[in-house]
């Protein structure tokens, strides 16, 4: 799947906005930036619990570096490197989905070790 430079910019802005919502502990906004399938599946509280339990590095990372784009199960994905509050490094892959209104929404997350190759 080809991702234009304009779409890459929009996806990065989406991810930055969601990370800002996580930083502000605004899980309702963070959830609103996800795909309709995720919004239909989880309440704000359930979403908060999943993020806290499985993807804690997203909540208040000390630093974030955007690494590039790939495909995950035929969905575009933005690869980031994050340092969590304890100083641990992890790759966080933001899987995104293009919507009918031409916007982008977060469709899922994957974690990988810092040396793990993302295919």
N, C-alpha and C positions, 0 to 999 in steps of 0.2 A: 504494500500500500504506500503510495506516495503522499508525503506530508509537505505541503508548501511552507515556505519560510513564514508567511503570514499566519498559517495555522500553528506552526511551532511557537510563534510569539504568543498567540492566544492561549495555547495550552500552558505555556510557562506562566502567564499571568493568572490563569485559573489555579494552578498549583500554588503560586505565591499567595493568592487570596485565601485559599484553604489553609495554608500554613499560618497565615496571620490570624485566621479564625481560631485555629487550634491554640496559638499562643495566647489569645485573649480569652480562652476557655469558652468560646462561643460555638458550642457544638451544633446549635440549630443552624447557624450560617454554614458551618462546615458540611453538615448533612445536605443543605440546600444546593450545594455545589456538586453533588453526586448525581449519577444517572437515575432516571425514574425507577428503574428496577431496584436499585438500592434503597431509594426513598420509600418505595412501597413495602420493602421487606423489613425495615427497621424503624423503630421509634427513635427519637433523639437520645433517650436514655440507653436503649440497646446499642445504638451506634457508638455512644460514648464508652460503654463498657467494652465493646469489641476493640475500639481504638486503644483504650487504656491497657487491656490485657494482651493484645496481639501485636499492636503497632505503636508501642509507647514512645518510640523515637520520634514520632510525628508531633507529639504534644508540645514539647518545648525544647527543640534541639538547640544546642549551643552554636552550631553552624550548619549551613546547607550549601552544597555545591551541586550545580546542575551539570550532568555529565554528557547527556545526549539522548537520542531517541532510538527506539527499537520497536519490534512487534512482539506482543505476548498474546498467544491464541488469536492471532489476526487482528488484535486491537493495538492501536498506537500506544506507546508507553514512554514516559519520560523517566530516565534513570537519574537518581540523585544519590549523593553521598552525604550522610548526616552523622554528626557527632551528638550523641545524647548527653544528658545532664551529667552522667558519670564519666564522660570522656571516651565512651566506646564508639567505634566507627561501624556503620552499617550502610549497605546500599538499600535504598527504598525505591521501588519501582511503582510509579503512579500510572495505572492503566486507565486510559481515557476512551470515551465513546462520543462519536459525532452524533448530534441530535438533529431531528427533522427541521428545527429552526436555524440550523447551521452553527449552533453554539457547540461547545465541548463541555463534557461533564466527566468527573472522576467516576470510573466504573469498577475500580478495585485497587488493591495494593499488594505488593509482594516484597518480602524482605530477602536479602541475600548477603552472604559474607562479603567482605571487602575485596577478596581475591576471586570470588565466584564469577565466572563468565556468564553474562546474560545473553541468551540466544533468542 
